[in-house]
Amino acid sequence: MEDYFQIGVITSTHGIKGEVKVFPTTDDHNRFKKLKDCFIEFKGELLPVRAESCKFFKNMVILKFEDIDNINDVEKYKQCKILVDREHAVALEEDEYFVADLLGLTVVTEDGRELGIIEDIIPTGANDVYVVTDKSQKEWLIPAIKDCIVNIALEQKKMTVRLLKGMEE
């Protein structure tokens, strides 16, 4: 399981007092309102920072970090990822999972047949769709609905699914 989750990418500076514009990569943009401890991934290192304030502008988040008060101090972080550790991630509801934890799971049918590995997750609005690829590069599109998802065992890195009529063709 992943220890850190990406929640955004710094796209540019904002003003001259050390604020940055962040493109959110999380589905819960309001999580930035409560954001405190996080990390900036810079040159392969995770730099701990603490969010001081947050504003929203169009589809972007404007963040200000503690002890960074000058545009020159944040300029170097353009295109850097902002991450949180598992401890500071948003709380999940029952039957909710982090995308990072699902990617790479082995997918098997109820009768034990291996379909492949979850390579991608497509958000569709109604429900997510898991893109599962087998060894021959065949793709399975499995909707993330209760009728299809029988069990998710993160510890075993395995998802058990039920293929509905028409899914095997």
Secondary structure as UniProt FT lines:
FT   STRAND          4..14
FT   TURN            15..18
FT   STRAND          19..24
FT   HELIX           29..34
FT   STRAND          37..42
FT   TURN            43..44
FT   STRAND          45..57
FT   TURN            58..59
FT   STRAND          60..65
FT   TURN            66..67
FT   HELIX           71..74
FT   HELIX           75..77
FT   TURN            78..79
FT   STRAND          81..85
FT   HELIX           86..88
FT   TURN            94..95
FT   HELIX           99..102
FT   TURN            103..104
FT   STRAND          106..109
FT   TURN            110..111
FT   STRAND          114..123
FT   STRAND          128..133
FT   TURN            135..136
FT   STRAND          139..143
FT   TURN            146..148
FT   STRAND          149..153
FT   TURN            154..157
FT   STRAND          158..161
FT   TURN            165..168
//
